[in-house]
Amino acid sequence: MKLNPAQAAFATRLGHDFTDPRLLVEALTHASLSGPVRRDNQRLEFLGDRILGLVIAEALLAADTNAREGALAPRFNNLVRREALAEVAEAIQLGDALMMGKSERATGGRRKQALLADAMEAVIAAVYLDAGFEHTRALVLRLWHDRIARADEHGTDAKTALQEWAQARGMAPPDYIEEARAGPDHAPVFTIAATLASGERATATANSKRAAQQAAAAMLLERLESTDDR
């Protein structure tokens, strides 16, 4: 099977010369165009999701040998979430090579975040089936390199980290309670308490609810992790 011009150009941008081009065609075929003789990319998407997760988890462990699970989890989630996948797909213009039904194309399917993310996972699986894990790992690390380097910056979501900490211990997610609001309407100041079902809590004040929640979560998480280290 020969790739069409759009698929061949995408393979060049991806940086992989497929031994079996049928794998790439399948990865780039949306369900709206599948049929008895044409497979869509949903099965490859399933596999690619798992491969990406393993490669990213491995990379994060190697990048920060001292990070605890509570710090690694939000970094991981940021790197494998749908938005990140779609951004990588856009960077290599994956949408230009996507094949889909007429109605899907008419509604802007080539630019839809969900379709791009799913196809990116399918492409990862196609490379894996075509060339093996080591080659796929190298490709993922190349495409995600800058994002992995910035993972700590994007992984500072204290609310997510606190929730991961609680879930890892079989606890319910934390509650955020507004204890006070002061100041004028155009410049309010919020006091928020982050509270766990076990009774641990921390309180913080900031100029927005989100900032106060994040600050309270960070304070509580720091206290909990210092206790874990003892």
PLY file of the C-alpha trace (Angstrom):
ply
format ascii 1.0
element vertex 230
property float x
property float y
property float z
element edge 229
property int vertex1
property int vertex2
end_header
0.00 0.00 0.00
1.25 3.47 -0.91
0.61 6.47 1.27
-1.24 9.36 -0.31
0.64 12.69 -0.52
-0.84 14.05 2.74
0.02 10.84 4.62
3.53 10.72 3.16
4.15 14.33 4.13
2.91 13.60 7.65
5.21 10.58 7.98
8.11 12.88 7.09
7.06 15.43 9.72
6.66 12.62 12.23
10.16 11.39 11.45
9.30 7.74 10.88
9.56 5.76 7.64
6.89 3.06 7.96
7.83 -0.45 6.91
4.10 -1.25 6.88
2.27 1.88 5.66
-1.08 0.25 6.42
-0.48 0.92 10.10
-0.24 4.65 9.50
-3.32 4.64 7.27
-5.28 2.89 10.03
-3.99 5.35 12.65
-5.16 8.27 10.53
-8.63 6.87 9.78
-11.46 8.29 11.90
-14.43 6.08 12.78
-16.67 8.17 10.50
-14.84 6.69 7.50
-14.44 3.08 8.64
-16.13 0.18 6.91
-15.88 -3.55 6.14
-12.56 -3.09 4.32
-11.29 -0.02 6.16
-10.33 -0.12 9.84
-10.55 2.98 11.99
-8.01 4.07 14.60
-9.88 3.19 17.79
-7.99 -0.03 18.55
-4.65 1.66 17.94
-5.75 4.56 20.12
-6.31 2.10 23.01
-2.79 0.71 22.64
-1.14 4.08 22.09
-2.60 5.46 25.31
-0.84 2.74 27.31
2.47 3.11 25.48
2.49 6.87 25.96
1.74 6.48 29.66
4.66 4.10 30.17
7.14 6.28 28.28
6.10 9.46 30.11
6.09 7.79 33.54
9.58 6.43 32.87
10.81 9.84 31.71
9.45 11.63 34.78
11.09 9.14 37.15
14.41 9.60 35.36
14.10 13.40 35.32
13.47 13.71 39.07
14.85 10.85 41.12
13.69 12.36 44.42
10.09 13.30 43.56
7.34 11.61 45.53
4.25 10.11 43.92
2.18 13.11 44.96
4.43 15.39 42.91
4.82 13.05 39.94
1.12 12.35 39.41
0.05 15.89 38.41
3.07 16.21 36.10
2.13 12.92 34.45
-1.51 13.93 34.08
-0.53 17.20 32.42
1.69 15.42 29.89
-0.79 12.73 28.81
-4.05 14.69 28.99
-6.07 15.28 25.84
-4.98 18.89 25.52
-1.29 17.94 25.50
-1.85 15.24 22.91
-3.75 17.65 20.68
-0.98 20.25 20.99
1.65 17.71 19.90
-0.59 16.64 17.01
-1.03 20.25 15.93
2.73 20.85 16.05
3.30 18.10 13.46
0.14 19.05 11.50
-1.50 15.68 12.03
-4.92 17.10 11.14
-3.84 17.63 7.52
-3.49 13.86 7.09
-6.59 12.72 8.99
-9.18 10.83 6.97
-12.81 11.22 8.00
-16.35 11.27 6.70
-17.76 14.26 4.82
-19.97 15.42 7.71
-17.05 15.28 10.16
-14.88 17.30 7.79
-17.67 19.85 7.34
-17.80 20.47 11.09
-14.05 21.13 11.37
-12.99 17.62 12.35
-9.36 18.20 11.39
-9.12 20.83 14.13
-11.13 19.10 16.85
-9.07 18.52 19.96
-10.61 15.11 20.72
-9.98 13.76 17.21
-6.41 15.03 17.17
-5.66 13.55 20.60
-7.13 10.16 19.67
-5.25 10.07 16.37
-1.98 11.02 18.10
-2.34 8.02 20.42
-3.11 5.82 17.40
-0.02 7.07 15.58
2.13 6.19 18.62
0.71 2.65 18.53
1.31 2.42 14.78
4.98 3.31 15.25
5.24 0.74 18.07
3.77 -2.05 15.93
5.95 -1.04 13.00
9.29 -0.59 14.77
9.11 -1.71 18.40
9.23 -0.07 21.80
12.70 1.49 21.78
12.02 3.34 18.54
8.63 4.49 19.86
10.13 5.68 23.11
12.66 7.78 21.21
9.91 9.29 19.07
7.70 10.16 22.06
10.62 11.68 23.97
11.48 13.78 20.94
7.91 15.03 20.45
7.34 15.63 24.18
10.86 16.85 25.00
10.03 20.47 25.78
6.91 19.53 27.72
8.80 17.03 29.86
11.45 19.67 30.55
8.70 22.00 31.76
6.81 19.27 33.63
7.70 20.63 37.06
6.42 24.06 36.09
3.12 22.62 34.89
2.93 20.13 37.72
2.62 22.69 40.50
-1.16 22.30 40.72
-1.36 21.80 44.47
-5.05 20.91 44.39
-4.37 18.04 42.00
-1.38 16.88 44.03
-3.41 16.94 47.26
-6.21 14.97 45.63
-3.71 12.40 44.36
-2.23 12.14 47.86
-5.67 11.50 49.36
-6.73 8.99 46.70
-3.48 7.03 47.07
-4.50 6.46 50.69
-8.09 5.53 49.99
-9.45 8.87 51.18
-12.14 11.05 49.64
-11.02 14.13 47.69
-10.43 17.25 49.82
-13.14 19.84 50.39
-12.56 23.58 49.93
-14.63 25.71 52.25
-14.94 29.48 51.93
-14.53 30.71 55.50
-14.51 34.44 54.84
-14.72 37.10 52.14
-13.57 40.66 52.67
-12.85 43.77 50.64
-14.89 45.57 47.97
-16.60 43.72 45.12
-13.97 44.82 42.61
-11.11 43.56 44.80
-12.34 40.77 47.07
-10.13 38.75 49.40
-11.05 35.13 50.07
-10.13 32.87 52.96
-10.40 29.19 52.03
-9.85 26.08 54.13
-8.63 22.86 52.47
-10.01 19.98 54.53
-9.61 16.21 54.40
-12.13 13.70 55.73
-9.56 12.64 58.34
-9.72 16.13 59.85
-6.44 17.63 58.60
-6.91 21.15 57.30
-5.04 24.28 56.26
-6.30 27.80 55.61
-5.05 30.43 53.16
-6.09 33.88 51.96
-5.76 35.31 48.45
-7.38 37.69 45.97
-9.26 34.92 44.15
-10.94 31.70 45.23
-8.70 29.64 42.97
-5.50 31.18 44.34
-6.69 30.70 47.92
-7.62 27.08 47.24
-4.23 26.42 45.67
-2.40 28.06 48.54
-4.39 26.13 51.15
-3.82 22.86 49.29
-0.08 23.53 49.05
0.16 24.27 52.78
-1.76 21.14 53.71
0.19 18.94 51.30
3.52 20.20 52.62
2.42 19.42 56.18
1.19 15.94 55.23
4.32 15.04 53.28
6.58 16.21 56.08
4.66 13.88 58.40
5.04 11.02 55.90
8.82 11.52 55.89
9.15 10.99 59.62
0 1
1 2
2 3
3 4
4 5
5 6
6 7
7 8
8 9
9 10
10 11
11 12
12 13
13 14
14 15
15 16
16 17
17 18
18 19
19 20
20 21
21 22
22 23
23 24
24 25
25 26
26 27
27 28
28 29
29 30
30 31
31 32
32 33
33 34
34 35
35 36
36 37
37 38
38 39
39 40
40 41
41 42
42 43
43 44
44 45
45 46
46 47
47 48
48 49
49 50
50 51
51 52
52 53
53 54
54 55
55 56
56 57
57 58
58 59
59 60
60 61
61 62
62 63
63 64
64 65
65 66
66 67
67 68
68 69
69 70
70 71
71 72
72 73
73 74
74 75
75 76
76 77
77 78
78 79
79 80
80 81
81 82
82 83
83 84
84 85
85 86
86 87
87 88
88 89
89 90
90 91
91 92
92 93
93 94
94 95
95 96
96 97
97 98
98 99
99 100
100 101
101 102
102 103
103 104
104 105
105 106
106 107
107 108
108 109
109 110
110 111
111 112
112 113
113 114
114 115
115 116
116 117
117 118
118 119
119 120
120 121
121 122
122 123
123 124
124 125
125 126
126 127
127 128
128 129
129 130
130 131
131 132
132 133
133 134
134 135
135 136
136 137
137 138
138 139
139 140
140 141
141 142
142 143
143 144
144 145
145 146
146 147
147 148
148 149
149 150
150 151
151 152
152 153
153 154
154 155
155 156
156 157
157 158
158 159
159 160
160 161
161 162
162 163
163 164
164 165
165 166
166 167
167 168
168 169
169 170
170 171
171 172
172 173
173 174
174 175
175 176
176 177
177 178
178 179
179 180
180 181
181 182
182 183
183 184
184 185
185 186
186 187
187 188
188 189
189 190
190 191
191 192
192 193
193 194
194 195
195 196
196 197
197 198
198 199
199 200
200 201
201 202
202 203
203 204
204 205
205 206
206 207
207 208
208 209
209 210
210 211
211 212
212 213
213 214
214 215
215 216
216 217
217 218
218 219
219 220
220 221
221 222
222 223
223 224
224 225
225 226
226 227
227 228
228 229
